[in-house]
Structures are given as C-alpha cells and as structure tokens.
C-alpha cells in the first residue's frame, strides 16, 4: 500500500521558518513534492523534485523555500524561510509513479 505521511506543520510568526517532511512507503516515486491549498482557493504547486534532483518552484516561494529529497530513505522535505501570512495553507505531500498519490495534509499558519 502506497502512503505519504507529512509532519512538521504548525503556527509561526511572519518572517519565521518551518520545515515539512514527508515519508513515503510502498513505492519509489519518479517525482515528489509539495502542493498547498488555502481556504477558498485551488490547490497549487509549491515545489517538486525528481529522483535526479531536478527542482521546480512556484514563483511565489522562489528564494524562500528549498525542497530536498533523500532517495535512500524515500523522504522529501521542504524548508520554508521568511514565511508570510499568505503562505498559510494546508500543505500536501505529492508523489507520482504511473499515477499520483497525496498525503493527508499538514496545516501551516503564519501570523502577521
């Protein structure tokens, strides 16, 4: 059974940092990453990374967020710095191999 389990969300003040982690089991994904969904908005891409280490970021997080991946441990992490209130959302771990899989989501709240 394929599972993606996130951890590391929480409440932080604007300008602060958080680190999200996602542990995958049941499959090795060709690409993994993070999406987020704020209340009343569509789910949007935050960052993705391939097994080869190629990364892709949303323009809104470039220079502030860093995605990394440990292929041996089958984990993906997202280091979020200089957080803004508009980063508040539920963050979902994402993985793809033949089809797409999602984690259950973790709440990130940035207070002003």
Secondary structure, 3 states (H helix, E strand, C coil): CCEEEEECCEEEECCCCEEEEEEEECCCCCEEEEEEECCCCCCEEEEEEECCCCEEECCCCCCCEEEEEECCCCEEEEEECCCCHHHCEEEEEEEECCCEEECCCEEEEEEC
